[in-house]
Amino acid sequence: MGNPNLLPYETIVRATSGEPEAVDEVLRHYSKRIRIAAIENGHIDRDTEDSIKARLRKAWD
């Protein structure tokens, strides 16, 4: 059995193909890490968080 904390390979393949549902699943899976990356001065900067997500979506287009 694989690691339950990892995304299924098929989901990653679908996301790299640009399938919107798979892209959303990947973003949900990594949402905590994205939020941590968006911390500025000890607070979550929502604009930065949205920017990271937008850049990731654009990369899959």
C-alpha positions as CSV (number, residue, x, y, z in Angstrom):
1,M,0.0,0.0,0.0
2,G,1.1,3.5,-0.7
3,N,1.5,6.4,1.7
4,P,-2.0,7.8,2.4
5,N,-0.5,11.3,2.8
6,L,0.5,11.4,-0.8
7,L,-1.6,12.4,-3.8
8,P,-2.4,9.5,-6.1
9,Y,-0.1,9.5,-9.2
10,E,-3.2,9.6,-11.4
11,T,-4.3,12.9,-9.8
12,I,-0.9,14.5,-10.5
13,V,-1.0,13.3,-14.1
14,R,-4.5,14.7,-14.6
15,A,-3.4,18.0,-13.0
16,T,-0.4,18.4,-15.2
17,S,-2.8,17.8,-18.1
18,G,-4.8,20.8,-16.9
19,E,-7.9,19.0,-15.7
20,P,-9.5,21.6,-13.4
21,E,-10.8,19.1,-10.8
22,A,-7.4,17.6,-10.4
23,V,-5.7,21.0,-10.2
24,D,-8.2,21.9,-7.4
25,E,-7.4,18.6,-5.6
26,V,-3.7,19.3,-5.7
27,L,-4.2,22.9,-4.4
28,R,-6.4,21.6,-1.6
29,H,-3.8,18.9,-0.7
30,Y,-1.1,21.5,-0.5
31,S,-3.2,24.3,1.0
32,K,-1.4,24.3,4.4
33,R,2.0,24.6,2.7
34,I,0.7,27.3,0.5
35,R,-0.7,29.2,3.5
36,I,2.7,28.8,5.3
37,A,4.5,30.2,2.3
38,A,2.1,33.2,2.4
39,I,3.0,34.2,6.0
40,E,4.4,37.8,6.2
41,N,5.2,39.4,9.4
42,G,3.6,36.6,11.4
43,H,0.3,36.9,9.6
44,I,-1.2,35.1,6.6
45,D,-1.3,37.5,3.6
46,R,-4.3,36.5,1.6
47,D,-3.2,38.4,-1.4
48,T,0.1,36.4,-1.4
49,E,-1.8,33.1,-0.9
50,D,-4.1,33.9,-3.8
51,S,-1.1,34.9,-5.9
52,I,0.7,31.6,-5.3
53,K,-2.5,29.7,-6.2
54,A,-3.0,31.7,-9.3
55,R,0.7,31.2,-10.4
56,L,0.3,27.5,-9.9
57,R,-2.9,27.3,-11.9
58,K,-1.3,29.3,-14.7
59,A,1.7,26.9,-14.7
60,W,-0.8,24.0,-15.4
61,D,-2.4,25.8,-18.3
